[in-house]
Amino acid sequence: MTVATPPRAYFRQLLAGRDFARADRVAGQMVNFTYLIGDRESGECVVVDPAYAVDELVRLAAQDGLRITGALATHYHPDHVGGDLFGNDVQGIARLLELVSVPIHCQRAEAPWIMRMTGVGASELALHDSGDELVVGASRIRLIHTPGHTPGSQCFLVDDKLVAGDTLFLSGCGRTDLPGGDARELYLSLTQRLAAVPDTAVLFPGHLYDPLPSAPLGDVRRSNPMYRFRNLDEWLEQTGAAY
């Protein structure tokens, strides 16, 4: 979907299996979101989590009059950056680099995981720390390190939109029982590292796990059961084994 933005700003939410990669059975099952964020006047955009049918994503940007000048990786899992997914070879940043020579922006802690998953080299990654800003034309994207789902998971704040990957969903959060997961860190990410993001921001998750594709963050904080816990001990006692 395309959402309301300032006249110059460009923000597009794309659902794998519906808006692109329609013939890909795995994409239809995983219901990943990919995002295009940029500046209509400069003609630049970055792509967030380019997985499945990457050629189509490049064409979709071009049809909107934009060229992809970089990619942002929320985390290393293959349904977000490509690689082996339960025996299925998912296109991702490796294919993007075959089409356009652009930096792949990731959190420093996630770099070795992304390289192992995708086969891309260190020279193709642009490493970041929390709070760094990426400028795309007149658009500014703030990178927020939110470990827990993976060591280098990150969210992106652009204008009044929070692109959260698998850190936070409308009615849940990322699991922590996969390699690199850490339940304690995820609790701190949800309650402290994202605390400065205002309730008025709109949450855009990494998957369509809910009837709506996005929602105000304040609504999510009030309704999401992951925010019902009073402290870390309660969180770990009730969710540590599952998330």
N, C-alpha and C positions, 0 to 999 in steps of 0.2 A: 504494500500500500504506500501511497504518497501522502504525507501529512503536511498540515499548514506550517509554513516556515516564513521568515522574512523574505521579501521579494528576491534578494540575491542568493540567499542560502538554498542549498539543495539537500534533501534528505529523503531517501527512499528505502522502504522496508520490503524485502522480497522473500517469499516463502518457497523453499525448495520443494519440488514436486507439484507446484501449482503455477508460480510465476516464472519459473525456469526449471530445467531438468524434469520436465513432465513425464518423460519416458523412463526415468530412472526409478526402479522399484524401491531401492534403498532410500533415496531422497524422499520419496513419498511416505515411507515408514518413519523416518527420523524427524520429519517436519522441522528442519532447521530454518532459521532466519539468517539471511545475509543482508547487509546494509551498504548503501552507497551514500557517502557524505561529501559534500563539496560546495562549489561556488559557481553559479551559472555564468557570471560575468567573465571569470578567468577561464572557465571551461575545464577546471580541474576537479577530480574527486578521488577519494580513497574508498577501497572496498573492505568491509569488515567480514572476516571469516569466509573467504571465497572457497567453497567446497561444492562439488558436483557441477558438471556442465560449465566449467569456467569460461569457455569460449562464449557461451551465451551471456554471461555476466558482462564481459567486455563489450559485446554487441549492444546490450541493453543500455549501458552507460553511453555508448556512442550514439545511439538513437535519441538520447536526451541531450546530445550536444556536448558531452563531457568525455575527457580522456582520463584513464586511471593512472594516477601518479604515485600510488603507494597502496599497501595493504596493511590492515590492522588485524592482529591475531588476538582474540580474547584468551585462548589457551590452546594447548597442544593436541587435543583429542582429534582423531581423524575426521569426524563429521564437521569439524570447524576449519581445519587447515589441510586436510587430505592425508592419505596413507591407508594402511590396512584396517578395515573395519569388519571384524568377524569374517575374514576371508574375502571381503569385497574391496577392490582397489578404488578408493575414492579420490577423484581429482581434487587438487587443492593448490597451495601456493607454488608447488613445483611446476604445475602446468601454467599458472599465471606468469611465472618468470620466463617460460618459453615464448610467451606472447608479447610481454612488455618487460622492459628492464626497470624494475621499481624496487624500492626498499620494502622489506617486511618488518613492520614495527611491532615489537613485543617487549614485555617486561624482561629485565635481565635474568631473573630466576627461571624463566621459561625457555630460554634459548637452547640449552642442551636437550630438553625434551622435544622441542620442535624439530631440531636437527635430526634426532634419532627417528622421529615419526615420519618425517617427510623426505629426508635425504638432502635438504638444501644445506649450503655451506654457511659458515659463520660470516663470511663477507657479504652475504645477501640479507643478513638480519641487521636491523637498526635497534640497538638495545636502549631501553628506557628505564627510568626510575619513577616511582610514584610522584605525581604532581607535574611531570613534564607536559608540555603543550606541543601539539602538532598543528601547524598553520597550513591551511589549504585555501588559497586565495584569501578571502576575507573571513573564512570560517576558522574558528579556533576550537580544537578538540583537546580536552584535558584528560590525561591518562591516570587512572586511579588503580593502584595495585591492590587487589582483593584476593589474597591467597586463601586456600581452603579446599576448593574443588580441585585445584592443582597448585603447585608452588608459585607459579607466575601468572595466575589468572588476573585479568584486568578488565575494568569497566571504562567506558568513555562518556564523558559529559560534554555535550555540544549544545549550546544555547540552553533550552529548558528540557533537554532530552538526555536520559541515561540509558546507554546501550550496555546491557549487563552481562551478555554472554550466558554462561551457565552458573554464574554466581547467585543470581536471584531471578526467580520466576514470579508470576502473578500470585500463585498459590503454593509455592514451594521454594526450594533452593537446590543447588547442586549437591550431588552425592559426594561422599568423601572416602568411600571404600575402594576406590580405584587407585592405581599407583600415583603417589604424590599427594593424595588427599590428606586433609588434616581437619578434623571436626572443630578443634579449638580455634584454629586460625579462621575457619569460615564464620564461626560465631563472632569473632572480633571484627571480621570484615563487614558483616551485616549490621552490627550494633555500633561500631566505632569508626571504621574506615569510610563507610558510606554515610555516617551521621551528618556530615556537613552538606550533603545533597538535600535541597529543600523538598518538602512534601509536594510542592507545586510542580516539580519536575515530573515528566512522563517516563515511566519505565518501559523499555523495549527489550524483551528477553531474547535468549538465543534459540528458543524453540516455541512452537505453538502448542503449549500444553494446556491451554485454557481456552474458553470460548472466544475471548477477546484477544487481539494481538498486542495490546498495550493498555496501560492504565496509569492514572496519577500515582506517584509514589506514596503519597499520603494515604490513599485508599488501600494500597498494598500493605503498608505498615499496619493498618488497622485490621485487615481481614486475613492476611497471610498467617497460617498457624506457626510458621517459623519465628514469628515475632511475639509469641505468647509466653516465652520463657523468661523468668525473672532474673536469672543469672547464669553464669557459665556452667556451674555444677549441675543445675537442673537441665540445661541443654544437653550436656554430655551424658547424663543419666538416661534421658529419654530418647535421644536421637543419635548419640555417638556411634552406635553400631550400624546405623542404617544410612547415615548421611555423611 
